[in-house]
């Protein structure tokens, strides 16, 4: 039996060596990387994370592990939502974290739930035991639930909670200060989302994480030094994944955030801003936070952070340099207005836009044009001095809901450069225009799509009633061959368009790149249909774009161009003739009705 006991002792020693405080946290790193792949606490898109999701998950973890996790309601938001604190551990070193102090920054909230779930679940792991015995971790996930419900930065008062550390005019800020005073932690962490287009100074690399150790005055003190050492631990453990994608945050000239204040009150503070990544941003950035925080907890609990080199933090590149989500380089732009072509780069950034049903869409808009050579981007297209135009717009009377949902049929229009299609709905019987638009929205589409109401030849009172219903249900225009003055007056009431059946908005492109011809296919049509922010290559416009490249054969250039890329709302939907999967098109309502094109 002696060899069994010896084997057991060896295993114990190996396990304790793995997490015994070696500066190289490689094995802990590998364990945490794999552990993150277990069923995650939050599986829905982070942009849809709401207060009730978080509360349910907190209570579910506590119910399953009541002896390992303590939870407590410590106050309420302005609108009366309870703010919860989670507690793990029994050690003397208190660590305090909060997330989502800005309601539209949910990454840290999901990370905290992931972290606490692992701590209570993996109680047999030696590093978890070290944390349990050496530290006590307190966290408030989703400090601003009122803002989170509306995906707004500020609270229900319209105040930025993070700037309320001294005035304490927000109930959420008062709760944060009270919890801090109650436990007087040695370290605090503010988990927030930073600008997802920031890059590191002189690196041109997106900042996946930005670390900031506040300095309440210009002179470094022991508190800031301790914070830098903790930040260095994060840098060291994540370097294998992020390399040059970690940046250092700027020190603001007016230091009034809670992290700044707590540094002044006697605590080392570290701000972790979650940035961007090229693919699967939410999962990857959560994983990096997960690994970094758990390693830091272990290093604080054991005191290992004391051996870290603070210069690792000091040498990080500063953040704040601009980047784009998509950069189109070397483009000869025919902008749709009729002016002469010009050479420029085009920077595109995506915005999250909510539709009528509360669904969120990633919509690319033109953020900058000109010489953008030195700016970085998540994705780049080299137009190779080819032609870039706005996406073409057409009215296609025969285009039904069934055909617009048929990828094989709609692919023909996309391959010819049509990014916005307007079908028609004949005013006969019961008007189902709204239901038709809803069906298109529900199934998702590649091009943008709207409907106009087609008036039959006969005109009677029933037609007027049907036309009224169609306009109320979202028709972008009425199309009438008889040019009825009463129907025309009705469209004026609704600030809608009244088109003759002969209006030239057909889906045909003759390959003529004259500025006049491109204008007639794009901006001129957008104006006729009342579509704002489409039909031009212009700042603030939706990035419906076509990229044509000149044909080349054995070093001979031809005056013919091939359509290589079709972009709808900034997303690639056609590349070299191949239709890519997705549902990036928007169902369009009349711009005059909402002040802008509105996704259904």
MARTORLO-961500 format. One line per field, with one value per residue (C-alpha): residue in one letter; residue number from 1; x, y, z. Coordinates in steps of 0.02 Angstrom, whole numbers, plus 32768, in hexadecimal, padded with zeros to 4 digits. Last residue first. Layout:
code	A, ... .
pos	NUM, ... .
east	X, ... .
north	Y, ... .
up	Z, ... .
// end
This chain:
code	X, X, X, X, X, X, X, X, X, X, X, X, X, X, X, X, X, X, X, X, X, X, X, X, X, X, X, X, X, X, X, X, X, X, X, X, X, X, X, X, X, X, X, X, X, X, X, X, X, X, X, X, X, X, X, X, X, X, X, X, X, X, X, X, X, X, X, X, X, X, X, X, X, X, X, X, X, X, X, X, X, X, X, X, X, X, X, X, X, X, X, X, X, X, X, X, X, X, X, X, X, X, X, X, X, X, X, X, X, X, X, X, X, X, X, X, X, X, X, X, X, X, X, X, X, X, X, X, X, X, X, X, X, X, X, X, X, X, X, X, X, X, X, X, X, X, X, X, X, X, X, X, X, X, X, X, X, X, X, X, X, X, X, X, X, X, X, X, X, X, X, X, X, X, X, X, X, X, X, X, X, X, X, X, X, X, X, X, X, X, X, X, X, X, X, X, X, X, X, X, X, X, X, X, X, X, X, X, X, X, X, X, X, X, X, X, X, X, X, X, X, X, X, X, X, X, X, X, X, X, X, X, X, X, X, X, X, X, X, X, X, X, X, X, X, X, X, X, X, X, X, X, X, X, X, X, X, X, X, X, X, X, X, X, X, X, X, X, X, X, X, X, X, X, X, X, X, X, X, X, X, X, X, X, X, X, X, X, X, X, X, X, X, X, X, X, X, X, X, X, X, X, X, X, X, X, X, X, X, X, X, X, X, X, X, X, X, X, X, X, X, X, X, X, X, X, X, X, X, X, X, X, X, X, X, X, X, X, X, X, X, X, X, X, X, X, X, X, X, X, X, X, X, X, X, X, X, X, X, X, X, X, X, X, X, X, X, X, X, X, X, X, X, X, X, X, X, X, X, X, X, X, X, X, X, X, X, X, X, X, X, X, X, X, X, X, X, X, X, X, X, X, X, X, X, X, X, X, X, X, X, X, X, X, X, X, X, X, X, X, X, X, X, X, X, X, X, X, X, X, X, X, X, X, X, X, X, X, X, X, X, X, X, X, X, X, X, X, X, X, X, X, X, X, X, X, X, X, X, X, X, X, X, X, X, X, X, X, X, X, X, X, X, X, X, X, X, X, X, X, X, X, X, X, X, X, X, X, X, X, X, X, X, X, X, X, X, X, X, X, X, X, X, X, X, X, X, X, X, X, X, X, X, X, X, X, X, X, X, X, X, X, X, X, X, X, X, X, X, X, X, X, X, X, X, X, X, X, X, X, X, X, X, X, X, X, X, X, X, X, X, X, X, X, X, X, X, X, X, X, X, X, X, X, X, X, X, X, X, X, X, X, X, X, X, X, X, X, X, X, X, X, X, X, X, X, X, X, X, X, X, X, X, X, X, X, X, X, X, X .
pos	600, 599, 598, 597, 596, 595, 594, 593, 592, 591, 590, 589, 588, 587, 586, 585, 584, 583, 582, 581, 580, 579, 578, 577, 576, 575, 574, 573, 572, 571, 570, 569, 568, 567, 566, 565, 564, 563, 562, 561, 560, 559, 558, 557, 556, 555, 554, 553, 552, 551, 550, 549, 548, 547, 546, 545, 544, 543, 542, 541, 540, 539, 538, 537, 536, 535, 534, 533, 532, 531, 530, 529, 528, 527, 526, 525, 524, 523, 522, 521, 520, 519, 518, 517, 516, 515, 514, 513, 512, 511, 510, 509, 508, 507, 506, 505, 504, 503, 502, 501, 500, 499, 498, 497, 496, 495, 494, 493, 492, 491, 490, 489, 488, 487, 486, 485, 484, 483, 482, 481, 480, 479, 478, 477, 476, 475, 474, 473, 472, 471, 470, 469, 468, 467, 466, 465, 464, 463, 462, 461, 460, 459, 458, 457, 456, 455, 454, 453, 452, 451, 450, 449, 448, 447, 446, 445, 444, 443, 442, 441, 440, 439, 438, 437, 436, 435, 434, 433, 432, 431, 430, 429, 428, 427, 426, 425, 424, 423, 422, 421, 420, 419, 418, 417, 416, 415, 414, 413, 412, 411, 410, 409, 408, 407, 406, 405, 404, 403, 402, 401, 400, 399, 398, 397, 396, 395, 394, 393, 392, 391, 390, 389, 388, 387, 386, 385, 384, 383, 382, 381, 380, 379, 378, 377, 376, 375, 374, 373, 372, 371, 370, 369, 368, 367, 366, 365, 364, 363, 362, 361, 360, 359, 358, 357, 356, 355, 354, 353, 352, 351, 350, 349, 348, 347, 346, 345, 344, 343, 342, 341, 340, 339, 338, 337, 336, 335, 334, 333, 332, 331, 330, 329, 328, 327, 326, 325, 324, 323, 322, 321, 320, 319, 318, 317, 316, 315, 314, 313, 312, 311, 310, 309, 308, 307, 306, 305, 304, 303, 302, 301, 300, 299, 298, 297, 296, 295, 294, 293, 292, 291, 290, 289, 288, 287, 286, 285, 284, 283, 282, 281, 280, 279, 278, 277, 276, 275, 274, 273, 272, 271, 270, 269, 268, 267, 266, 265, 264, 263, 262, 261, 260, 259, 258, 257, 256, 255, 254, 253, 252, 251, 250, 249, 248, 247, 246, 245, 244, 243, 242, 241, 240, 239, 238, 237, 236, 235, 234, 233, 232, 231, 230, 229, 228, 227, 226, 225, 224, 223, 222, 221, 220, 219, 218, 217, 216, 215, 214, 213, 212, 211, 210, 209, 208, 207, 206, 205, 204, 203, 202, 201, 200, 199, 198, 197, 196, 195, 194, 193, 192, 191, 190, 189, 188, 187, 186, 185, 184, 183, 182, 181, 180, 179, 178, 177, 176, 175, 174, 173, 172, 171, 170, 169, 168, 167, 166, 165, 164, 163, 162, 161, 160, 159, 158, 157, 156, 155, 154, 153, 152, 151, 150, 149, 148, 147, 146, 145, 144, 143, 142, 141, 140, 139, 138, 137, 136, 135, 134, 133, 132, 131, 130, 129, 128, 127, 126, 125, 124, 123, 122, 121, 120, 119, 118, 117, 116, 115, 114, 113, 112, 111, 110, 109, 108, 107, 106, 105, 104, 103, 102, 101, 100, 99, 98, 97, 96, 95, 94, 93, 92, 91, 90, 89, 88, 87, 86, 85, 84, 83, 82, 81, 80, 79, 78, 77, 76, 75, 74, 73, 72, 71, 70, 69, 68, 67, 66, 65, 64, 63, 62, 61, 60, 59, 58, 57, 56, 55, 54, 53, 52, 51, 50, 49, 48, 47, 46, 45, 44, 43, 42, 41, 40, 39, 38, 37, 36, 35, 34, 33, 32, 31, 30, 29, 28, 27, 26, 25, 24, 23, 22, 21, 20, 19, 18, 17, 16, 15, 14, 13, 12, 11, 10, 9, 8, 7, 6, 5, 4, 3, 2, 1 .
east	783F, 78E9, 78D1, 7910, 791D, 78AA, 782A, 779C, 7803, 787D, 77F7, 780E, 7895, 78B2, 796D, 79EB, 7A74, 7A25, 7ABA, 7B07, 7B82, 7B50, 7BE5, 7C03, 7CB2, 7C77, 7BBD, 7B6B, 7BFB, 7BB5, 7BBD, 7B00, 7AFD, 7BA7, 7BBE, 7C6F, 7CC6, 7C5E, 7CCD, 7D06, 7D2F, 7DA8, 7E2C, 7ED9, 7F5D, 7FDD, 7FB4, 7EF8, 7EAB, 7DF4, 7DD9, 7D8C, 7CDC, 7CAD, 7BF5, 7BBA, 7B25, 7B85, 7AF7, 7B1B, 7B6C, 7BFA, 7BD2, 7BD5, 7B23, 7A84, 7A4E, 7A47, 7992, 791D, 788E, 786D, 7895, 792B, 7972, 7958, 79BF, 7A41, 7A5D, 7A38, 7A24, 7AC2, 7B24, 7AE9, 7B19, 7BC4, 7BEA, 7C0C, 7B9E, 7B8F, 7ADD, 7A88, 79D1, 795E, 78DB, 78C3, 7889, 77DE, 775B, 76E0, 76D4, 7712, 76C4, 7741, 7717, 770A, 7672, 75FF, 7657, 7632, 7579, 757C, 75C4, 753C, 74BA, 7510, 750C, 75A6, 7557, 75F2, 7601, 7692, 767C, 7719, 7783, 76F3, 76FA, 7656, 7605, 762C, 75DF, 7544, 7527, 753E, 74BD, 743F, 745E, 744B, 73A5, 7365, 737E, 740D, 7420, 74CF, 7518, 7585, 762D, 7664, 771F, 7784, 7830, 78CB, 7983, 79E7, 7A19, 7976, 7939, 78AB, 784F, 786D, 7828, 7790, 7778, 777D, 76F6, 768D, 7697, 7668, 75D4, 754E, 74AC, 745D, 74C3, 7549, 75D7, 7675, 7718, 77CF, 7859, 7909, 79A4, 7A51, 7A49, 7AF9, 7ADD, 7B10, 7A91, 7A01, 7A26, 7A3D, 798A, 794A, 79BD, 79AC, 78EE, 78AF, 789A, 783B, 77BC, 779F, 777A, 77E7, 777F, 777B, 783A, 7868, 7925, 79B8, 7A70, 7AF4, 7B5F, 7BF9, 7CAD, 7D1A, 7DC1, 7E62, 7E91, 7DF0, 7E56, 7DD9, 7E0A, 7DC3, 7DDB, 7E24, 7EBE, 7EE2, 7F83, 7F41, 7E9D, 7EB3, 7E01, 7D5A, 7D14, 7C88, 7C20, 7B9A, 7B8E, 7AF1, 7AF7, 7A41, 79EC, 793E, 78C4, 782F, 782E, 78E7, 7980, 7A20, 7ACE, 7B4E, 7BD7, 7C69, 7CA3, 7D40, 7D4D, 7DF3, 7DFA, 7E12, 7D94, 7D0E, 7CBD, 7C1B, 7B74, 7B33, 7B49, 7BF6, 7C5E, 7CF4, 7D99, 7DC8, 7E78, 7E47, 7DA1, 7DAE, 7D34, 7D17, 7D80, 7E11, 7E3B, 7ECA, 7E94, 7F02, 7FB1, 802C, 805C, 8108, 80C8, 8065, 80FA, 815E, 80FB, 815F, 8102, 814D, 80C5, 8040, 806D, 8018, 7FB8, 7F09, 7F42, 7F90, 7EF7, 7E7F, 7EEE, 7EEA, 7E2D, 7E20, 7E91, 7E48, 7D94, 7DBD, 7E11, 7D80, 7D01, 7D64, 7D63, 7CAA, 7C6C, 7CDF, 7CB7, 7D35, 7DA2, 7DAC, 7D76, 7D89, 7D65, 7DA0, 7DEE, 7E02, 7E77, 7E6E, 7EE2, 7E83, 7E9F, 7E14, 7E74, 7E7B, 7DC3, 7DA1, 7DFD, 7DA0, 7CFC, 7D1B, 7D4E, 7DFE, 7DF7, 7E94, 7E6E, 7EFA, 7EFC, 7EDE, 7F69, 7F55, 7F4D, 7F42, 7FFE, 8006, 7F50, 7F4E, 7FFD, 8001, 7F6A, 7FC6, 804D, 7FD9, 7F61, 7FF2, 8035, 7F8D, 7FA0, 804E, 800E, 7F87, 8009, 8070, 7FD5, 7FB5, 806D, 806F, 8097, 8098, 8025, 7F90, 7EFC, 7F56, 7EE0, 7F1C, 7ED0, 7ECD, 7E8A, 7E5A, 7E3E, 7E93, 7E96, 7F45, 7F8F, 8025, 8064, 7FEE, 7F75, 7ECF, 7E22, 7D8E, 7D2F, 7D2B, 7D2E, 7CB9, 7CC1, 7CFE, 7D34, 7DA6, 7DCB, 7E5E, 7E83, 7DCA, 7D79, 7CE7, 7C5A, 7CA2, 7CA6, 7BF5, 7BBA, 7C14, 7BC6, 7B1A, 7B29, 7B5B, 7AC3, 7A50, 7A96, 7ABE, 7B5E, 7BB9, 7C68, 7C63, 7BDD, 7C44, 7C32, 7B76, 7B65, 7AC0, 7A23, 79B9, 798B, 7A45, 7AC0, 7B0F, 7A6F, 7A44, 7990, 7988, 7A41, 7A26, 79AC, 7A1C, 7AB2, 7B21, 7B14, 7B7C, 7BAB, 7C40, 7C95, 7D2B, 7D75, 7E29, 7EA8, 7E42, 7DC8, 7E4C, 7EC5, 7E39, 7E10, 7EC7, 7EC6, 7E2D, 7DB1, 7D39, 7D20, 7C66, 7C68, 7CFB, 7CC5, 7C18, 7C64, 7CD3, 7C4D, 7BD2, 7C59, 7C83, 7BCD, 7BC3, 7C6B, 7C2F, 7B8D, 7BC1, 7B1F, 7AE4, 7B81, 7BB0, 7BA6, 7C1C, 7C5A, 7CEC, 7D2A, 7DBE, 7DD7, 7E78, 7E51, 7E11, 7D63, 7D30, 7CA4, 7C25, 7BA3, 7B50, 7AA7, 7A54, 7997, 7935, 78D5, 78D6, 7968, 79C5, 79B2, 7A1B, 7A8C, 7A2F, 7A9E, 7AEC, 7B5F, 7BB5, 7C0D, 7B8F, 7AF9, 7B42, 7AAE, 7A37, 7AC0, 7AE7, 7A2E, 7A15, 7AA0, 7A61, 79AF, 79EC, 7A59, 79D2, 7956, 79C7, 79DD, 7A5E, 7A28, 7ACC, 7B28, 7AE1, 7A90, 7AF7, 7B14, 7B53, 7BC1, 7BBB, 7C71, 7CE6, 7D28, 7D75, 7DE9, 7E3C, 7E39, 7E9B, 7F19, 7F39, 7F4B, 7FCC, 802A, 8026, 80E1, 80FE, 80F7, 807F, 8057, 7FD2, 8024, 8098, 8003, 7FBF, 806B, 8080, 7FD5, 7FF6, 809C, 804A, 7FC7, 804D, 80AA, 800B, 7FEE, 80A5, 8096, 8000 .
north	893A, 898D, 8A49, 8ABE, 8B66, 8BEE, 8B69, 8B88, 8BEE, 8B5E, 8AE7, 8A3A, 89C7, 8910, 8906, 8894, 883D, 8791, 8720, 869E, 86D5, 86D9, 86B2, 8722, 8755, 8780, 87A6, 87CD, 8828, 888D, 894B, 8966, 88FB, 88E6, 889B, 886D, 8837, 8887, 8877, 890D, 8926, 89AA, 8924, 8919, 88A7, 885B, 87A9, 87C6, 884C, 887B, 891A, 8903, 8937, 8951, 8970, 89C4, 89CB, 8A17, 8A7A, 8B33, 8B93, 8BD5, 8BC4, 8B43, 8B66, 8B03, 8AE6, 8B55, 8B88, 8B27, 8B95, 8B29, 8BB2, 8BE7, 8B36, 8B29, 8BC4, 8B8B, 8AE1, 8AA7, 8B55, 8B8E, 8AFE, 8B33, 8BE9, 8BBD, 8B54, 8AA1, 8A52, 8998, 8990, 8972, 893F, 892F, 89B1, 8A5A, 8ABE, 8B03, 8AC4, 8A8A, 8B3B, 8B55, 8BAB, 8BB7, 8BC4, 8C5B, 8C07, 8C98, 8CAB, 8BF5, 8C16, 8CAE, 8C42, 8BC3, 8C4B, 8C8F, 8BE5, 8BCE, 8B42, 8AD3, 8ACB, 8A98, 8AC5, 8AD5, 8A8F, 8A23, 8A14, 89D2, 8A7D, 8A9D, 89F7, 8A15, 8ABF, 8A72, 89ED, 8A70, 8AD6, 8A39, 8A11, 8ABE, 8A9F, 8AA4, 8A1D, 8A0C, 89B3, 8A14, 89C3, 89D8, 89E4, 8965, 8965, 88FA, 890B, 887B, 87DB, 87AD, 876D, 86F3, 875C, 8800, 87BC, 8777, 881D, 887B, 880A, 881B, 88D9, 88D4, 8863, 88D6, 8874, 8873, 88C7, 894A, 88F1, 88E5, 8916, 88EB, 8967, 8923, 896B, 891D, 8905, 88E2, 8866, 87D4, 8812, 8812, 8760, 8727, 875B, 86CC, 8645, 8689, 867D, 86F2, 8780, 8708, 86D5, 8789, 87B8, 8813, 8828, 88E6, 88F4, 89A4, 89B7, 89F9, 89DD, 89D6, 8A73, 8A70, 8A37, 8A28, 89CF, 8A17, 896F, 896D, 8923, 88E7, 88EB, 889F, 88C9, 8970, 89D8, 8A8C, 8AC4, 8AC0, 8B1B, 8B9B, 8BD3, 8B97, 8B7F, 8B2C, 8ADE, 8A79, 89BF, 897E, 88F3, 88CE, 88BE, 8876, 88D9, 88B9, 8966, 8959, 8980, 89BE, 8985, 89EB, 89AF, 8A16, 8A2F, 8A8B, 8AB3, 8AD7, 8B5C, 8B7F, 8BF0, 8BDE, 8C7D, 8CBA, 8C6B, 8C4F, 8B92, 8B8E, 8B4D, 8B1F, 8ADE, 8A76, 8A54, 8A08, 89CE, 89C4, 8961, 8967, 8A02, 8A3B, 8AD3, 8AE7, 8AEF, 8A76, 8A8E, 8A04, 899A, 89C5, 8A03, 8964, 88F0, 8970, 8939, 8895, 8810, 87CB, 8816, 87C3, 871E, 8752, 86AE, 86FA, 8786, 870D, 869A, 872A, 8769, 86BF, 86BB, 876A, 874E, 86A7, 86E5, 878D, 8735, 86BA, 8747, 879F, 8702, 86D9, 878B, 87AF, 8719, 8752, 87EC, 881C, 88B5, 890B, 88DB, 8964, 8929, 89B3, 898B, 89E0, 89D2, 8A10, 8AA2, 8B1F, 8B73, 8ACF, 8ABD, 8B67, 8B40, 8A9A, 8AF2, 8B70, 8C24, 8C3E, 8CD5, 8CCF, 8C1B, 8B9B, 8B3F, 8A84, 8A08, 898D, 88D1, 8892, 8884, 87CC, 87A0, 86E4, 86BC, 8766, 873D, 86FE, 8782, 8814, 87E3, 87CE, 8878, 88C7, 8880, 88CB, 8972, 8973, 8957, 89E8, 8A56, 8A34, 8A4E, 8AFD, 8B41, 8BFE, 8C55, 8C50, 8BDC, 8B5C, 8ADE, 8A32, 8A1A, 897D, 8975, 88CA, 8894, 8932, 8923, 8924, 89B5, 89A5, 8A59, 8A80, 89F2, 89ED, 8A2B, 89F4, 8995, 8A2E, 89E7, 8970, 8970, 890A, 897B, 8918, 8941, 8907, 8912, 8912, 8982, 890B, 897E, 8A1C, 89CC, 898B, 8A38, 8A8E, 8A18, 8A2C, 8AEA, 8AE2, 8A77, 8AF1, 8B7D, 8C29, 8BEE, 8C95, 8C4B, 8BA4, 8BDC, 8BD7, 8B1A, 8B29, 8B91, 8BEB, 8BE6, 8BCD, 8B1D, 8AEF, 8B18, 8AAC, 8A72, 89C1, 89E0, 8958, 8970, 8A26, 89F5, 8964, 89D5, 8973, 88D8, 885C, 889A, 8834, 8803, 878F, 8759, 8721, 86A4, 860D, 8609, 8644, 85BC, 853B, 8574, 855D, 84AC, 8478, 8417, 84AB, 84AF, 84DD, 8570, 85C6, 8596, 85E5, 867E, 869B, 867E, 86F0, 8776, 8765, 8779, 881B, 8857, 8849, 88AC, 8960, 89B9, 89DA, 8A34, 89FD, 8956, 88FA, 8903, 88B3, 88B2, 884C, 8833, 87E4, 8793, 86EF, 86A5, 868A, 86B7, 8744, 8780, 882A, 8851, 88F5, 88EE, 894A, 89DF, 8A59, 8ABD, 8A1B, 89BE, 898A, 8904, 8865, 87D7, 873C, 86BD, 8637, 859C, 8558, 8580, 8526, 84F4, 8578, 85FC, 85D5, 85DC, 867E, 86D6, 8691, 86CC, 8778, 8789, 8758, 87C8, 885E, 884A, 8802, 881F, 8873, 87E3, 8766, 86D7, 864C, 8696, 8621, 85C1, 8506, 84CE, 8522, 8598, 8505, 84E2, 858D, 8588, 84E4, 8523, 85C3, 8564, 84FA, 8590, 85FD, 8620, 8688, 85E9, 8602, 8552, 8530, 84A6, 847E, 8459, 83DD, 838F, 837F, 832F, 82B8, 8289, 826B, 81FB, 8199, 8181, 8145, 80C9, 8094, 8071, 8000 .
up	7843, 7833, 782B, 77A6, 77F8, 783B, 7866, 77EC, 7771, 775B, 7720, 776D, 7732, 7758, 7770, 771C, 777E, 7788, 776C, 76FA, 7673, 75BC, 754D, 74B5, 74E7, 7597, 75B0, 7658, 76AC, 773C, 7744, 773E, 76A1, 764D, 75A0, 7571, 74D1, 7447, 73AD, 734B, 7294, 7257, 7248, 7294, 724A, 72C2, 728C, 729E, 730B, 7323, 7386, 7431, 7461, 7517, 753A, 75DA, 7650, 76E2, 7732, 7727, 77B4, 7749, 7690, 7608, 75CF, 75AC, 765F, 76F9, 76E0, 7671, 7633, 759B, 751D, 7585, 7589, 74CE, 74A9, 7526, 74D7, 7426, 73DA, 7434, 73E9, 733C, 7355, 739C, 7303, 7335, 72AC, 72CE, 728C, 7332, 7336, 73CD, 739D, 73F0, 735B, 738C, 7311, 7394, 73D6, 7485, 751C, 75AA, 7663, 76D3, 7721, 76F8, 7651, 7628, 7644, 75D1, 7545, 7564, 754F, 74B2, 745B, 73ED, 7385, 737F, 743C, 74AC, 7563, 75CC, 765A, 7695, 7753, 7797, 77A3, 76EC, 76BB, 7725, 76D3, 7626, 7652, 7689, 75EA, 7580, 75D5, 75A9, 74F0, 7474, 73EF, 73A6, 743C, 74BA, 74E2, 7597, 75B3, 7615, 7664, 7662, 768A, 7641, 769E, 76F5, 779C, 77BB, 783D, 77E3, 773F, 7799, 77F2, 774E, 7707, 77A5, 7795, 76DD, 76F6, 76AD, 769E, 75F1, 7569, 7577, 751E, 7588, 7537, 7551, 7579, 756F, 75C1, 75A9, 74EC, 74AC, 7420, 748F, 7510, 7494, 745B, 750F, 7536, 74CC, 7512, 75C2, 75C0, 7648, 75CC, 755B, 75DF, 7615, 7562, 74E3, 7445, 7457, 7467, 749D, 749B, 74FE, 74D5, 755D, 7566, 74F8, 750C, 7470, 746C, 74AE, 74FB, 7562, 75EF, 7670, 7727, 77C5, 787D, 784A, 786A, 783A, 77E6, 7734, 7756, 76CA, 76AB, 76EB, 7799, 77FC, 7770, 77C5, 77EC, 7840, 78C2, 78EA, 7993, 79AE, 7A19, 79A7, 795A, 792E, 7998, 7948, 797C, 791C, 78A9, 786B, 77B8, 777F, 76C5, 766F, 75E9, 752F, 74D9, 7453, 740F, 745C, 742E, 74DE, 74DF, 7530, 749F, 7509, 74C6, 755D, 759C, 7643, 768B, 7749, 77B3, 786F, 7877, 78E3, 7949, 79C4, 7A78, 7AD3, 7B14, 7AEE, 7B86, 7BCB, 7C73, 7C91, 7C7A, 7CDE, 7D77, 7D7E, 7DE0, 7E81, 7EEF, 7E83, 7ED7, 7F79, 7F81, 7F7E, 7F0B, 7E8C, 7E92, 7E77, 7DE9, 7D93, 7DA3, 7D5C, 7CC5, 7C8F, 7C97, 7C49, 7BB5, 7BA4, 7BA5, 7B1C, 7AB0, 7AC7, 7AA8, 7A15, 79AA, 7927, 7912, 79C8, 7A28, 7ACE, 7B80, 7BF5, 7C97, 7D19, 7DA9, 7E52, 7EE8, 7F81, 7FF8, 7FDD, 7F4E, 7EED, 7F16, 7EC7, 7E25, 7E15, 7E3C, 7DB2, 7DDB, 7D98, 7D26, 7CB9, 7C89, 7C94, 7BEE, 7BE9, 7BC6, 7B38, 7B1F, 7A6A, 7A53, 7A87, 7AA9, 7ABF, 7B00, 7B56, 7BC1, 7C5C, 7C56, 7C37, 7CC2, 7D3C, 7D06, 7D32, 7DE2, 7DED, 7DAC, 7E32, 7EBA, 7E76, 7E70, 7F28, 7F55, 7F0A, 7E5D, 7E58, 7DDC, 7E4F, 7E5C, 7DF3, 7DA5, 7D6A, 7CBD, 7C56, 7BA4, 7B61, 7AAD, 7A70, 79B3, 796B, 7907, 797C, 7986, 7A17, 7A37, 79DE, 7A0B, 79A3, 7A29, 7A99, 7B48, 7BA1, 7C5E, 7CF0, 7D81, 7DF3, 7EA9, 7F13, 7FCE, 7FF7, 807B, 809A, 80D2, 8087, 7FDA, 7FED, 8020, 7F8F, 7F10, 7F5E, 7F5A, 7EA4, 7E7A, 7ED5, 7E6C, 7EB4, 7F09, 7EED, 7F01, 7EA5, 7E2A, 7D8A, 7D77, 7D8D, 7CEE, 7D09, 7C9E, 7D39, 7CFF, 7CF6, 7C6C, 7BE6, 7B95, 7B60, 7B94, 7C19, 7C3B, 7C6A, 7CF2, 7D28, 7D4C, 7DC5, 7D58, 7DBC, 7E6A, 7EA4, 7F47, 7F50, 7FF6, 7FEB, 802E, 8060, 7FCF, 7F52, 7F86, 7F81, 7ED0, 7EA0, 7EE7, 7E7F, 7EEA, 7EF5, 7E39, 7E38, 7EB0, 7E5E, 7DAE, 7DBF, 7E11, 7D79, 7CF4, 7D4F, 7D5D, 7CA4, 7C6E, 7CD1, 7C8D, 7BD9, 7BF2, 7BC8, 7B93, 7C45, 7C7A, 7D2A, 7CD2, 7D46, 7DF9, 7E53, 7F07, 7F47, 8002, 8040, 80E8, 80A0, 80B0, 7FFB, 7F83, 7F8C, 7F0E, 7F25, 7ED9, 7EA9, 7EB1, 7E2B, 7E70, 7DE0, 7E27, 7E4A, 7EED, 7F81, 7FC7, 7F98, 7FD3, 7F8A, 7FDB, 7F74, 7FB4, 8031, 7FC2, 7F2A, 7EBC, 7EFD, 7EF5, 7E3F, 7E11, 7E73, 7E15, 7D6F, 7D8B, 7DC0, 7D25, 7CA9, 7D03, 7CED, 7C31, 7BBA, 7B05, 7AD0, 7B21, 7AA5, 7B05, 7B55, 7C02, 7C89, 7C11, 7BF8, 7C02, 7B87, 7C0E, 7C69, 7BD6, 7BDB, 7C99, 7C9D, 7C1C, 7C7E, 7D21, 7CC9, 7C84, 7D1F, 7D12, 7DAC, 7E13, 7EA3, 7ED6, 7E55, 7DF0, 7E81, 7EF0, 7E72, 7E5D, 7F1A, 7F2E, 7E9E, 7EEC, 7F94, 7F45, 7EE9, 7F8D, 7FE2, 7F56, 7F5E, 8019, 8000 .
// end
